[in-house]
Amino acid sequence: QVQLVESGGGLVQAGDSLRLSCAASGRSFSGYAMGWFRQAPGKEREFVAAINWSGSSTYYPDSVKGRFTISRDNAKNTVYLQMNSLKPEDTAVYYCAADRFFGGWDTRDPYGMDYWGKGTLVTVSS
């Protein structure tokens, strides 16, 4: 089992930055690919970012590419999401996820991920 706890959400203005953290406990954190999804009210859960076990490879959808950066610190069992130039459309609950496989996070059924956190709310005002 892997337990994931997100933090760092809050209310910010458009153009601001925010960094989310996801602390993992339980089984070997470094053995998992990690990533973030988000879900706005009334919308499907959407892929935001993924990073492989070593941190050497990442990918993002076009909607956040160039603005968001995912990173991980395996010594601290933590994955981060740095969000810059935030827009009102980034408003959502952000969820951390862990999975044994790195590929296809943007196309797979998100509910097939191995582990989920409970989410942290990010609200971007215009």
Disulfide bonds with the S-S distance in Angstrom:
Cys22-Cys96 2.11
